[in-house]
Amino acid sequence: MKKNYCLFILLAFLCINIIKAQNVTTKSVSKIDTIYYDAQGKGVPNKAFAAYMRLIYKSDDPHYKNISRDYYITGELQGERDGFAYI
């Protein structure tokens, strides 16, 4: 019984850490910017003309890294990178 309890605690701890590592929490993000791009990779003024969009998650807290995620305009994730990268 004690062995099962310890195993449960260990699995719960691992699951929580995996979830935290994969998500950008609202506490860590101080600002989110959105940049829209057309099919040729040139910036466009709004979503109506875009084929792709980049969300940039900026953090003032040094314990969290800045992340940018690229999405197709359908919302499907295209890629993710640390830091800021502009086309």
N, C-alpha and C positions, 0 to 999 in steps of 0.2 A: 504494500500500500504506500509506504513512504517512498519507494523507488518510483512508482507511478506518479506521485505528486511532484517529485523533483523533475521528472521528465516533462510533465505538463508545464511547469514553470519555465523550464528551459526553452521549450518550443514556443510558448507565448512570447517570451523575451526576444527570440530570434525573429518571429513574425513581425513584431512591432518595429524592430530595427530595420528590417527589409522594407517595410512600408514607408518608414521615415526617410530612408535613403533614396527612394524612388520619387518622392513627391517634393515639390517646392511648397513649403508651408506659408501661410499668410503672415505668420509672425516674422519670418525671415525676409520677406519681400517688402521693400519700402515703395517700389514703383514698378509698374508694368507698362512698357511701351509697345505699340504695334506699328509695324512698317509693312506696307503693301507693295508687291512687285507684280509686274506683268509676266507673260510667258518668256520674254527675252531677258528677264532679270533686272529690268529698269524700274525704278521707283514710280509709283502712281499715287495720286492724291487720296483715293478711297477704295473701299472694298468692291465697288461696282466695276472697276476696271482691272481688278487684280486676278492673278492666277495662283499666287502664293502669298502667304503672310508670315511675318516673323514676330514672335512675341519675345520681348526682352524683359527678363526678371532681374531687377536691380536690387541689391541689398546694401544697406549702410552698415550692417553688422559684419565685422571681419571674419566671423566664424562660419559664414555662409558664402558660397561662391555665387557669382553672377552667372546666369544661364540664359542662352537664347535657344528658342525652339522654332523650327520652320515647319509650316503646315501647308498642305494643299488647301485651296480655297474651300474644299468640301469639308475640311476639318480633320482630315487624316494626317497624322504626324509624318513628316518627311525626314526630319533629322533633329538632333540636339547637340549643342556644344557648350563648353565652358567659356565664359567670357563673352565679349561682344564682337561680332563679326558682321560687317556690312558688305553687301554685294556691290 
